[in-house]
């Protein structure tokens, strides 16, 4: 089986890019025929199974100035598909490149699949706070995914949501979750890590947030409750520090609001440094209600950290509530305050959850997830033949 994957994001800092990179490398190692097609002006090293199409136009993505929407040259994309002769076309993103792949699949009568990586409707709601923008986004996504033969969701929460929105269950599948347990592991723990990263020792409990620092991640709520949590922890004789890993449009605002409230901002971190930060923390706080899975939640558990997550979206399916973490009502400041404080001051419970989180994550290997992705496409091809 030959699969051609079209994506609008590959060199950007997000979970979709990481997933596609892992998929290409894994498919190559397994001897599978996968070609990843993108279109970017950014630096992109030549790789086997990767094609960067020439672009005819580019512009910043609304709400994500650091991301670009690039329009590939249609003739070049069509010629590439004709030479590769794919059995299945996979569209990873609903942008110009994804639209190009969608068009090719329909023109050639090739089975069309895609992963519903991003909940753009909720993103629009949080980023623009405009019902009209949310409505337009919802209608656009329904049109975009309308002709897909298979829509793959990152979590069962979104399989249920899309089915409720009218997508036939026969077209929906949930991808097995997976995480790289070598890159993310307690073996990277270093008690002195923050001394070099933060410029000094970081005593007490380390509460980690990792992800885009933006309003759609529900960080306004986290920013509002953290000062009270930090003060309450001190009344229990415990010092706690909120460690924020990531960049985004809300970073300066969050820094100002939490100045003097035991918060540390590390910016964007990758590679071994990110692995060490995870493993050297004590638990993850991830209040986002817009993530379709929440890869950070899996990475934290693989690093031996329990996670506090919202009851909306995909992250609540990535933990075992009360065992590897806690599911917290989405917009309840009181519940988030109590959940974070409880995790800080109850050392025994936190350690028990950390052990359970690690055991849970070890059963969710990235290889299992990537093999499942391929099997879903084989199944689609067999059903269409």
URBELHU-V546064 format. One record per residue. N is the residue number from 0. RES is the residue in three letters. SS is DSSP state (~ for helix, > for strand, _ for the rest). D_FIRST is the distance of its C-alpha to the first C-alpha in Angstrom with 2 decimals. Layout:
BEGIN
N,RES,SS,D_FIRST
N,RES,SS,D_FIRST
END
This chain:
BEGIN
0,UNK,_,0.00
1,UNK,>,3.80
2,UNK,>,6.51
3,UNK,>,10.10
4,UNK,>,12.83
5,UNK,>,16.39
6,UNK,_,19.37
7,UNK,_,23.13
8,UNK,_,23.95
9,UNK,_,22.93
10,UNK,_,26.25
11,UNK,_,28.30
12,UNK,_,29.78
13,UNK,_,28.05
14,UNK,~,25.73
15,UNK,~,22.86
16,UNK,~,22.97
17,UNK,~,23.16
18,UNK,~,20.22
19,UNK,~,17.90
20,UNK,~,19.39
21,UNK,~,18.83
22,UNK,~,15.19
23,UNK,~,14.56
24,UNK,~,16.70
25,UNK,~,15.28
26,UNK,~,11.63
27,UNK,~,13.20
28,UNK,~,15.31
29,UNK,_,12.62
30,UNK,_,10.87
31,UNK,_,7.70
32,UNK,>,6.68
33,UNK,>,8.67
34,UNK,>,11.51
35,UNK,>,14.47
36,UNK,>,16.85
37,UNK,>,20.46
38,UNK,_,23.92
39,UNK,_,26.87
40,UNK,_,30.17
41,UNK,_,30.41
42,UNK,_,30.03
43,UNK,_,26.45
44,UNK,_,25.90
45,UNK,_,23.36
46,UNK,_,20.27
47,UNK,_,17.14
48,UNK,_,14.25
49,UNK,>,16.97
50,UNK,>,18.50
51,UNK,>,21.85
52,UNK,_,22.68
53,UNK,_,26.38
54,UNK,>,28.13
55,UNK,>,30.80
56,UNK,>,32.42
57,UNK,>,32.59
58,UNK,>,34.77
59,UNK,>,35.33
60,UNK,>,33.69
61,UNK,_,36.48
62,UNK,_,37.55
63,UNK,>,35.49
64,UNK,>,37.31
65,UNK,>,35.47
66,UNK,>,32.11
67,UNK,>,31.39
68,UNK,>,29.72
69,UNK,>,28.49
70,UNK,>,27.70
71,UNK,>,25.23
72,UNK,_,25.98
73,UNK,~,24.23
74,UNK,~,24.25
75,UNK,~,22.57
76,UNK,~,19.76
77,UNK,~,19.26
78,UNK,~,19.37
79,UNK,~,16.79
80,UNK,~,14.28
81,UNK,~,15.37
82,UNK,~,14.84
83,UNK,~,11.40
84,UNK,_,10.14
85,UNK,_,7.71
86,UNK,_,6.03
87,UNK,>,7.75
88,UNK,>,10.82
89,UNK,>,12.56
90,UNK,>,16.31
91,UNK,_,18.11
92,UNK,_,21.64
93,UNK,_,23.76
94,UNK,_,25.31
95,UNK,~,25.35
96,UNK,~,22.03
97,UNK,~,20.41
98,UNK,~,22.28
99,UNK,~,20.95
100,UNK,~,17.29
101,UNK,~,18.52
102,UNK,~,20.31
103,UNK,~,17.50
104,UNK,~,15.29
105,UNK,~,18.42
106,UNK,~,19.39
107,UNK,~,16.20
108,UNK,_,15.73
109,UNK,_,12.27
110,UNK,>,11.84
111,UNK,>,13.62
112,UNK,>,13.88
113,UNK,>,16.29
114,UNK,>,18.34
115,UNK,>,22.05
116,UNK,_,23.17
117,UNK,>,26.65
118,UNK,_,29.41
119,UNK,~,30.74
120,UNK,~,33.22
121,UNK,~,35.04
122,UNK,~,34.81
123,UNK,~,36.57
124,UNK,~,39.15
125,UNK,~,40.02
126,UNK,~,39.83
127,UNK,~,41.74
128,UNK,_,43.73
129,UNK,_,43.74
130,UNK,~,42.93
131,UNK,~,42.20
132,UNK,~,39.52
133,UNK,~,37.96
134,UNK,~,38.04
135,UNK,~,36.50
136,UNK,~,33.65
137,UNK,~,33.02
138,UNK,~,33.01
139,UNK,~,30.75
140,UNK,~,28.10
141,UNK,~,28.35
142,UNK,~,27.84
143,UNK,~,24.92
144,UNK,~,22.90
145,UNK,_,24.17
146,UNK,_,21.25
147,UNK,_,18.48
148,UNK,_,16.61
149,UNK,>,16.31
150,UNK,>,18.66
151,UNK,>,18.29
152,UNK,>,21.71
153,UNK,_,22.79
154,UNK,_,25.52
155,UNK,~,26.87
156,UNK,~,29.73
157,UNK,~,27.63
158,UNK,~,25.86
159,UNK,~,29.44
160,UNK,~,30.59
161,UNK,~,27.93
162,UNK,~,28.49
163,UNK,~,32.21
164,UNK,_,31.66
165,UNK,_,30.28
166,UNK,_,26.47
167,UNK,_,25.50
168,UNK,~,24.55
169,UNK,~,21.79
170,UNK,~,19.92
171,UNK,>,20.78
172,UNK,>,19.36
173,UNK,>,20.96
174,UNK,_,19.09
175,UNK,_,20.66
176,UNK,_,22.98
177,UNK,_,23.02
178,UNK,>,25.26
179,UNK,_,25.64
180,UNK,_,28.53
181,UNK,_,29.34
182,UNK,_,29.91
183,UNK,_,31.63
184,UNK,_,34.07
185,UNK,~,37.83
186,UNK,~,38.07
187,UNK,~,38.28
188,UNK,_,41.39
189,UNK,_,44.37
190,UNK,_,47.63
191,UNK,_,48.81
192,UNK,~,45.69
193,UNK,~,47.20
194,UNK,~,50.33
195,UNK,~,48.52
196,UNK,~,46.04
197,UNK,_,48.71
198,UNK,_,51.65
199,UNK,_,53.42
200,UNK,_,53.18
201,UNK,_,51.63
202,UNK,_,53.52
203,UNK,_,52.86
204,UNK,>,49.76
205,UNK,>,46.83
206,UNK,>,45.02
207,UNK,>,41.75
208,UNK,>,39.98
209,UNK,>,36.81
210,UNK,_,35.06
211,UNK,_,35.82
212,UNK,_,39.57
213,UNK,_,39.70
214,UNK,~,41.22
215,UNK,~,38.04
216,UNK,~,37.80
217,UNK,_,41.12
218,UNK,~,42.95
219,UNK,~,46.08
220,UNK,~,46.58
221,UNK,~,46.03
222,UNK,~,48.43
223,UNK,~,51.04
224,UNK,~,51.06
225,UNK,~,50.78
226,UNK,~,54.41
227,UNK,~,55.77
228,UNK,~,53.46
229,UNK,~,54.55
230,UNK,~,58.21
231,UNK,~,57.93
232,UNK,~,56.25
233,UNK,~,59.22
234,UNK,~,61.64
235,UNK,_,59.93
236,UNK,_,60.44
237,UNK,_,56.80
238,UNK,_,55.54
239,UNK,>,52.03
240,UNK,>,50.07
241,UNK,>,47.24
242,UNK,>,44.77
243,UNK,>,42.69
244,UNK,>,39.64
245,UNK,_,38.06
246,UNK,_,39.06
247,UNK,_,39.38
248,UNK,_,41.94
249,UNK,_,43.86
250,UNK,~,44.50
251,UNK,~,48.01
252,UNK,~,49.10
253,UNK,~,48.01
254,UNK,~,49.75
255,UNK,~,52.97
256,UNK,~,52.93
257,UNK,_,52.43
258,UNK,_,54.74
259,UNK,_,57.06
260,UNK,_,55.09
261,UNK,_,53.38
262,UNK,>,50.12
263,UNK,>,48.28
264,UNK,>,45.75
265,UNK,>,43.47
266,UNK,>,41.29
267,UNK,_,37.71
268,UNK,_,36.77
269,UNK,_,33.66
270,UNK,~,32.62
271,UNK,~,35.13
272,UNK,~,37.76
273,UNK,~,35.82
274,UNK,~,35.02
275,UNK,~,38.76
276,UNK,~,39.85
277,UNK,~,37.81
278,UNK,~,38.97
279,UNK,_,42.55
280,UNK,_,42.83
281,UNK,_,44.05
282,UNK,>,42.01
283,UNK,>,39.77
284,UNK,>,40.90
285,UNK,>,38.21
286,UNK,_,39.74
287,UNK,_,36.95
288,UNK,_,36.32
289,UNK,_,33.58
290,UNK,>,30.82
291,UNK,_,27.80
292,UNK,_,27.56
293,UNK,_,29.84
294,UNK,~,28.13
295,UNK,~,31.65
296,UNK,~,32.63
297,UNK,~,30.01
298,UNK,~,30.96
299,UNK,~,34.61
300,UNK,~,34.24
301,UNK,~,32.33
302,UNK,_,35.33
303,UNK,_,37.74
304,UNK,_,38.86
305,UNK,>,39.39
306,UNK,>,38.56
307,UNK,>,40.47
308,UNK,>,38.25
309,UNK,>,38.82
310,UNK,_,38.51
311,UNK,_,36.49
312,UNK,_,32.85
313,UNK,_,30.18
314,UNK,~,32.17
315,UNK,~,34.25
316,UNK,~,31.21
317,UNK,_,30.56
318,UNK,_,33.93
319,UNK,_,36.01
320,UNK,>,39.11
321,UNK,_,42.26
322,UNK,_,40.48
323,UNK,_,38.24
324,UNK,>,39.78
325,UNK,>,41.39
326,UNK,>,40.23
327,UNK,>,42.88
328,UNK,_,43.78
329,UNK,_,42.27
330,UNK,_,45.39
331,UNK,_,48.15
332,UNK,~,49.89
333,UNK,~,52.04
334,UNK,~,49.16
335,UNK,~,47.38
336,UNK,~,50.69
337,UNK,~,51.32
338,UNK,~,47.83
339,UNK,~,47.80
340,UNK,~,51.41
341,UNK,~,50.89
342,UNK,~,48.04
343,UNK,~,50.23
344,UNK,~,53.35
345,UNK,_,51.97
346,UNK,~,50.93
347,UNK,~,50.53
348,UNK,~,48.16
349,UNK,~,46.13
350,UNK,~,45.76
351,UNK,~,44.78
352,UNK,~,42.06
353,UNK,~,40.88
354,UNK,~,40.42
355,UNK,~,38.59
356,UNK,~,36.34
357,UNK,~,35.30
358,UNK,~,34.62
359,UNK,~,32.57
360,UNK,~,30.41
361,UNK,~,29.77
362,UNK,_,27.82
363,UNK,_,25.53
364,UNK,>,23.56
365,UNK,~,21.24
366,UNK,~,18.75
367,UNK,~,18.83
368,UNK,~,18.25
369,UNK,~,15.25
370,UNK,~,13.60
371,UNK,~,14.53
372,UNK,~,13.01
373,UNK,~,9.48
374,UNK,~,10.52
375,UNK,~,11.84
376,UNK,~,8.76
377,UNK,~,7.20
378,UNK,~,10.75
379,UNK,~,10.99
380,UNK,~,8.34
381,UNK,~,10.19
382,UNK,~,13.41
383,UNK,~,12.97
384,UNK,_,12.27
END
